[in-house]
Amino acid sequence: MESRHHTGKWKKICAPCILFLLTVLRQCDATEGHKNFNNTGSCLENEYLHGEFCCDKCPPGFKLTRKCKGSGLRSECVKCSPGSYQDNMNHFQNCFSCRTCNPASNEIELAECTHMQDRKCGCKQGFYQEVLDDITMSCVPCRKCGVGEMETRSCNGQMNTECECKYNHYRVAKRICAQCTNCSSKCSDLCTHGVKTTPPSHPKSGYPLQTIVVLVWVCLCLVIGLPCIVSLYKGIKHWKKRKQNQYSQSSESHDPEKQGKETHKCVQSKDDVSRLLPVQPDPVLPDCIPREIKTHEFVYLVLEIVPVSRFKELVRRLNVSEQDIGRAERDNRAFADAQYQMLMVWVDSGTRGGKSILPHSLFQECVDRLKDMNLTACAESIEDKYA
């Protein structure tokens, strides 16, 4: 009885002590965990927790060899050896091995392996990268468009070639397109607008040919008719201008100052009398000095009369060399200035007595060359001007 009494007494004393010790231990564990959480949260992004303090991480391209020994002290890092890399800040003791490009798998090196980045591989010409999984890729030959197909996107090393049926074609099998021959759901271009039934019995494929023939005839008419219309327009314009020039010359003949400066009184007096007096039979005139032709006036008249498309032919017939023609085109941005320079080369080659007056031989040579070119109207206009 006495032993039982002592046992119960000890239970009453020890039980509270045991509960107190368990509570203290639990509180210590919670405090330690809270302390560790605070320490972890207090480290910067370029640091890591080591024990109860923060150590700095190694920069990209380096690995950790010894952790820092205390707060404020630095970790020891070394550069990654050749063939390995680290592309981020870290506290690893090893670097990653660089990948190897496999020529047997049609791979080529795009970027070299450095201590800060992995080697980059790509596919050689005619292949593209096919993704097999998150980390595996394979170089696959680029697709070639099949019969009746056209390329819509070329193979660029990352994506395969994309093809689709050509215009007026429809797909009959993989990589095969056939040309449309009649109206159907796949060949709606051959169907009459708003009609879904089969087209008439006559072959629809002949319609494009008829269109081409009509267009050819229209083009021929334009090519043949347009120059005629332009020549007619220029002829009428020149005729009107010639009439105005004749009127101005008749008015200038009454100016005493200008009469003293001109050296062709014989020809001008004849023109004045023919305009002022009634029409009479032409009297027999004595021989007189031929009318002088001003070079620049003659050159501008030729530029105005001769069609642009026939001008180079004229200067070639006037023995202007290809070298002088090319030099004139290079020296002058405007074609009219180049034409003027070409004619002045011709004038310089045959001028005797100064550039200001055109020799009659050059005048006649130009008229003859125009007639040789079947530009008779142009030649007659020049002759009428200086008749």
C-alpha positions as CSV (number, residue, x, y, z in Angstrom):
1,M,0.0,0.0,0.0
2,E,2.8,2.4,0.9
3,S,4.6,1.7,-2.4
4,R,1.5,2.4,-4.4
5,H,1.1,5.6,-2.5
6,H,4.6,6.7,-3.4
7,T,4.1,5.8,-7.1
8,G,1.0,8.0,-7.4
9,K,2.8,10.8,-5.6
10,W,5.7,10.7,-8.2
11,K,3.2,10.7,-11.1
12,K,1.6,13.8,-9.8
13,I,5.0,15.5,-9.5
14,C,6.6,14.3,-12.8
15,A,3.7,14.7,-15.2
16,P,3.7,18.6,-15.0
17,C,7.5,18.7,-15.4
18,I,7.3,16.5,-18.5
19,L,4.6,18.7,-20.0
20,F,6.6,21.8,-19.2
21,L,9.8,20.4,-20.9
22,L,7.8,19.5,-24.1
23,T,6.3,23.0,-24.3
24,V,9.8,24.5,-24.0
25,L,11.2,22.3,-26.7
26,R,8.3,23.0,-29.0
27,Q,8.8,26.8,-28.5
28,C,12.5,26.5,-29.3
29,D,11.8,24.7,-32.6
30,A,9.2,27.3,-33.6
31,T,11.7,30.1,-32.7
32,E,14.5,28.5,-34.7
33,G,12.2,28.0,-37.7
34,H,11.1,31.6,-37.5
35,K,14.7,32.8,-37.3
36,N,15.7,30.7,-40.4
37,F,12.7,32.2,-42.3
38,N,13.8,35.7,-41.4
39,N,17.3,35.0,-42.5
40,T,16.2,33.6,-45.8
41,G,14.0,36.5,-46.6
42,S,16.6,39.0,-45.7
43,C,19.1,37.8,-48.4
44,L,19.3,39.8,-51.6
45,E,18.8,38.4,-55.1
46,N,22.5,38.0,-55.7
47,E,23.0,36.3,-52.3
48,Y,22.2,32.9,-50.8
49,L,21.7,31.8,-47.2
50,H,24.7,29.9,-45.6
51,G,24.1,29.1,-42.0
52,E,22.9,32.2,-40.2
53,F,24.3,34.8,-42.7
54,C,24.1,35.6,-46.4
55,C,26.9,34.9,-48.9
56,D,27.2,36.4,-52.4
57,K,26.6,34.3,-55.5
58,C,29.1,33.7,-58.3
59,P,28.6,35.8,-61.5
60,P,27.6,34.1,-64.8
61,G,30.6,32.2,-66.2
62,F,32.0,31.2,-62.8
63,K,31.4,28.4,-60.2
64,L,31.7,28.3,-56.4
65,T,34.9,26.9,-54.9
66,R,34.5,28.1,-51.2
67,K,31.5,29.6,-49.4
68,C,32.0,32.8,-47.5
69,K,33.1,32.4,-43.9
70,G,31.0,35.1,-42.3
71,S,28.7,38.0,-42.9
72,G,30.2,40.7,-45.1
73,L,32.9,38.2,-46.5
74,R,32.9,37.1,-50.1
75,S,32.6,33.7,-51.6
76,E,35.5,32.3,-53.7
77,C,34.6,31.6,-57.4
78,V,36.6,30.5,-60.4
79,K,35.9,30.8,-64.1
80,C,34.3,27.8,-65.9
81,S,36.8,25.7,-67.7
82,P,36.7,25.4,-71.6
83,G,33.8,23.3,-72.8
84,S,31.6,24.3,-69.8
85,Y,29.4,27.3,-69.0
86,Q,27.2,29.0,-66.4
87,D,24.6,31.4,-67.8
88,N,23.2,32.7,-64.5
89,M,24.3,33.9,-61.1
90,N,24.8,30.8,-59.0
91,H,26.4,29.1,-56.0
92,F,27.0,25.7,-57.8
93,Q,30.3,23.9,-57.5
94,N,30.2,22.7,-61.1
95,C,29.6,24.2,-64.5
96,F,27.3,22.8,-67.2
97,S,29.0,21.0,-70.1
98,C,28.5,22.6,-73.6
99,R,26.5,20.7,-76.1
100,T,28.1,19.3,-79.3
101,C,26.8,19.8,-82.8
102,N,26.6,16.6,-84.8
103,P,27.5,17.0,-88.5
104,A,26.2,13.4,-89.1
105,S,22.8,14.7,-88.1
106,N,23.1,17.6,-90.5
107,E,23.8,20.1,-87.7
108,I,26.0,23.1,-87.9
109,E,27.4,25.5,-85.2
110,L,25.6,28.8,-85.1
111,A,27.3,30.2,-81.9
112,E,30.5,29.1,-80.1
113,C,30.5,27.7,-76.6
114,T,31.8,30.3,-74.0
115,H,32.1,30.3,-70.3
116,M,28.8,32.3,-70.2
117,Q,26.6,30.5,-72.8
118,D,26.1,27.1,-74.3
119,R,27.0,26.3,-77.9
120,K,24.1,26.9,-80.3
121,C,23.4,24.5,-83.1
122,G,21.3,24.7,-86.2
123,C,20.5,22.8,-89.4
124,K,22.5,23.2,-92.6
125,Q,21.0,24.4,-95.8
126,G,18.1,22.4,-97.0
127,F,17.1,21.2,-93.5
128,Y,14.9,22.6,-90.7
129,Q,14.6,21.9,-87.0
130,E,11.7,19.6,-86.0
131,V,10.9,19.7,-82.3
132,L,10.6,16.2,-80.9
133,D,10.2,17.2,-77.2
134,D,11.1,20.1,-74.8
135,I,14.9,19.5,-75.1
136,T,15.3,17.4,-78.3
137,M,15.3,18.6,-81.9
138,S,16.1,16.9,-85.1
139,C,17.2,18.3,-88.5
140,V,14.8,17.1,-91.2
141,P,15.1,17.7,-94.9
142,C,13.0,20.6,-96.2
143,R,9.9,19.7,-98.2
144,K,9.8,20.3,-102.0
145,C,6.5,21.3,-103.6
146,G,4.9,18.7,-105.7
147,V,3.2,18.6,-109.1
148,G,0.8,21.6,-109.6
149,E,1.9,23.2,-106.3
150,M,3.6,26.5,-105.6
151,E,5.7,27.6,-102.7
152,T,4.1,30.1,-100.3
153,R,6.8,30.1,-97.6
154,S,10.4,29.0,-98.0
155,C,12.2,26.7,-95.6
156,N,14.2,28.9,-93.2
157,G,15.8,26.5,-90.8
158,Q,13.1,26.8,-88.2
159,M,10.0,26.0,-90.2
160,N,9.4,23.7,-93.2
161,T,8.4,24.8,-96.7
162,E,4.7,25.5,-97.1
163,C,3.0,24.7,-100.5
164,E,-0.4,25.2,-101.9
165,C,-2.1,24.5,-105.2
166,K,-1.4,26.9,-108.1
167,Y,-4.1,29.1,-109.5
168,N,-6.8,27.2,-111.4
169,H,-5.6,24.0,-109.8
170,Y,-7.2,21.7,-107.1
171,R,-5.7,19.0,-104.8
172,V,-6.2,15.4,-105.8
173,A,-3.7,13.8,-103.4
174,K,-0.9,14.7,-101.0
175,R,1.6,16.9,-102.8
176,I,-0.4,16.6,-106.1
177,C,-2.6,19.2,-107.6
178,A,-4.4,19.0,-111.0
179,Q,-5.5,21.7,-113.4
180,C,-9.2,22.6,-113.4
181,T,-11.0,21.7,-116.7
182,N,-14.6,22.3,-115.8
183,C,-16.9,23.9,-113.2
184,S,-17.0,22.2,-109.8
185,S,-16.9,23.0,-106.1
186,K,-13.1,22.9,-106.2
187,C,-12.9,24.9,-109.5
188,S,-15.4,27.7,-108.9
189,D,-13.3,30.1,-111.0
190,L,-14.5,28.3,-114.1
191,C,-18.2,28.7,-113.1
192,T,-20.4,31.4,-114.5
193,H,-21.1,34.0,-111.8
194,G,-24.2,33.1,-109.8
195,V,-24.7,29.7,-111.5
196,K,-23.6,26.5,-109.8
197,T,-24.6,24.1,-112.6
198,T,-22.1,22.7,-115.0
199,P,-20.9,25.1,-117.7
200,P,-21.9,24.9,-121.4
201,S,-20.5,22.2,-123.6
202,H,-18.0,24.5,-125.3
203,P,-14.6,24.3,-123.6
204,K,-14.2,27.0,-121.0
205,S,-10.5,26.8,-121.3
206,G,-10.7,28.6,-124.7
207,Y,-12.0,31.8,-123.1
208,P,-8.6,33.0,-121.8
209,L,-7.1,32.4,-125.3
210,Q,-9.8,34.6,-126.8
211,T,-9.1,37.3,-124.3
212,I,-5.4,37.2,-125.1
213,V,-6.1,37.5,-128.8
214,V,-8.4,40.6,-128.2
215,L,-5.7,42.2,-126.0
216,V,-3.1,41.6,-128.6
217,W,-5.2,43.3,-131.3
218,V,-5.9,46.2,-129.0
219,C,-2.2,46.6,-128.2
220,L,-1.3,46.5,-131.9
221,C,-3.9,49.2,-132.7
222,L,-2.4,51.4,-129.9
223,V,1.2,50.8,-131.1
224,I,0.3,51.7,-134.7
225,G,-2.3,54.4,-134.2
226,L,-0.8,56.3,-131.3
227,P,2.3,57.5,-133.2
228,C,0.1,58.6,-136.0
229,I,-2.1,60.6,-133.7
230,V,0.9,62.1,-132.0
231,S,2.5,63.0,-135.3
232,L,-0.8,64.6,-136.5
233,Y,-1.1,66.6,-133.3
234,K,2.5,67.8,-133.6
235,G,2.0,68.7,-137.3
236,I,-1.1,70.8,-136.5
237,K,0.8,72.5,-133.6
238,H,3.8,73.2,-135.8
239,W,1.6,74.6,-138.6
240,K,-0.1,77.0,-136.2
241,K,3.3,78.1,-134.9
242,R,4.7,78.5,-138.4
243,K,1.7,80.8,-139.2
244,Q,2.5,82.9,-136.1
245,N,6.2,83.1,-137.0
246,Q,5.3,84.2,-140.6
247,Y,3.1,86.9,-139.2
248,S,5.7,88.1,-136.7
249,Q,8.3,88.1,-139.5
250,S,6.0,90.3,-141.7
251,S,5.6,92.8,-138.8
252,E,9.3,92.9,-138.1
253,S,10.0,93.7,-141.7
254,H,8.6,97.2,-141.1
255,D,10.9,98.0,-138.2
256,P,13.8,100.2,-139.4
257,E,16.1,99.2,-136.6
258,K,15.8,95.5,-137.3
259,Q,16.1,96.0,-141.0
260,G,19.5,97.5,-140.5
261,K,20.7,94.5,-138.5
262,E,19.5,91.9,-141.0
263,T,21.6,90.8,-143.9
264,H,18.9,89.0,-146.0
265,K,17.0,92.0,-147.3
266,C,16.4,90.3,-150.7
267,V,14.5,87.4,-149.4
268,Q,12.6,89.4,-146.7
269,S,11.5,92.1,-149.2
270,K,10.1,89.4,-151.4
271,D,8.1,87.9,-148.6
272,D,6.8,91.3,-147.5
273,V,5.6,92.2,-151.0
274,S,3.9,88.8,-151.5
275,R,2.0,89.3,-148.3
276,L,0.9,93.0,-148.8
277,L,0.1,93.1,-152.6
278,P,-2.5,91.2,-154.4
279,V,-1.6,87.8,-155.8
280,Q,0.4,88.4,-159.1
281,P,2.6,86.1,-161.2
282,D,6.1,85.8,-159.6
283,P,8.4,88.2,-161.4
284,V,11.9,87.1,-162.4
285,L,14.2,88.3,-159.6
286,P,17.9,88.9,-159.9
287,D,20.3,86.6,-158.0
288,C,20.6,87.6,-154.4
289,I,22.5,86.5,-151.3
290,P,20.9,83.3,-149.7
291,R,19.2,83.9,-146.5
292,E,21.4,83.4,-143.5
293,I,20.2,80.7,-141.0
294,K,20.9,81.3,-137.3
295,T,22.3,78.1,-135.8
296,H,20.5,78.1,-132.5
297,E,17.2,79.0,-134.2
298,F,17.6,76.1,-136.6
299,V,18.6,73.6,-133.9
300,Y,15.5,74.5,-131.8
301,L,13.3,74.1,-134.9
302,V,14.7,70.6,-135.5
303,L,14.2,69.6,-131.9
304,E,10.5,70.8,-132.1
305,I,9.7,69.1,-135.5
306,V,11.6,65.7,-135.3
307,P,9.8,63.0,-133.2
308,V,11.7,62.0,-130.1
309,S,11.6,58.4,-131.1
310,R,13.4,59.1,-134.4
311,F,15.9,61.7,-133.1
312,K,18.9,59.4,-132.5
313,E,18.4,57.9,-135.9
314,L,18.7,61.4,-137.4
315,V,21.9,62.3,-135.6
316,R,23.5,59.0,-136.5
317,R,22.6,59.7,-140.2
318,L,24.3,63.1,-139.7
319,N,27.5,61.2,-138.7
320,V,27.4,61.9,-135.0
321,S,29.4,59.1,-133.3
322,E,27.9,56.8,-130.6
323,Q,30.6,58.2,-128.3
324,D,29.3,61.7,-128.7
325,I,25.7,60.6,-128.3
326,G,26.5,58.7,-125.0
327,R,28.5,61.7,-123.7
328,A,25.6,64.0,-124.4
329,E,23.2,61.7,-122.5
330,R,25.6,61.5,-119.5
331,D,26.3,65.2,-119.4
332,N,22.6,66.3,-119.4
333,R,19.8,65.0,-117.2
334,A,17.1,66.4,-119.4
335,F,16.9,64.6,-122.8
336,A,16.1,67.9,-124.6
337,D,19.5,69.3,-123.5
338,A,21.2,66.1,-124.6
339,Q,19.5,66.4,-128.1
340,Y,20.7,70.0,-128.3
341,Q,24.3,68.9,-127.5
342,M,24.2,66.2,-130.2
343,L,23.1,68.6,-132.9
344,M,25.8,71.1,-131.8
345,V,28.4,68.4,-132.2
346,W,27.2,68.0,-135.8
347,V,27.2,71.7,-136.4
348,D,30.8,72.0,-135.0
349,S,32.0,69.3,-137.3
350,G,30.8,71.2,-140.5
351,T,30.8,74.9,-139.5
352,R,33.0,77.3,-141.5
353,G,32.7,80.9,-140.6
354,G,31.4,80.7,-137.0
355,K,28.8,78.8,-135.0
356,S,26.2,81.6,-135.1
357,I,25.4,81.1,-138.8
358,L,24.6,77.6,-140.2
359,P,26.2,76.8,-143.6
360,H,23.8,76.1,-146.3
361,S,25.5,72.7,-146.9
362,L,24.6,71.6,-143.4
363,F,21.0,72.8,-143.8
364,Q,20.6,70.8,-147.0
365,E,22.3,67.8,-145.4
366,C,19.8,67.8,-142.6
367,V,16.8,68.1,-145.0
368,D,18.1,65.3,-147.1
369,R,18.6,63.0,-144.1
370,L,15.0,63.7,-143.0
371,K,13.7,62.7,-146.4
372,D,15.8,59.6,-146.3
373,M,14.1,58.7,-143.1
374,N,10.6,59.2,-144.7
375,L,10.1,62.2,-142.6
376,T,9.1,64.3,-145.6
377,A,6.7,66.5,-143.7
378,C,9.4,67.5,-141.3
379,A,11.8,68.3,-144.1
380,E,9.2,70.4,-145.9
381,S,8.4,72.3,-142.8
382,I,12.1,73.2,-142.4
383,E,12.3,74.2,-146.1
384,D,9.2,76.3,-145.8
385,K,10.6,78.0,-142.8
386,Y,13.8,79.1,-144.6
387,A,12.6,79.2,-148.2
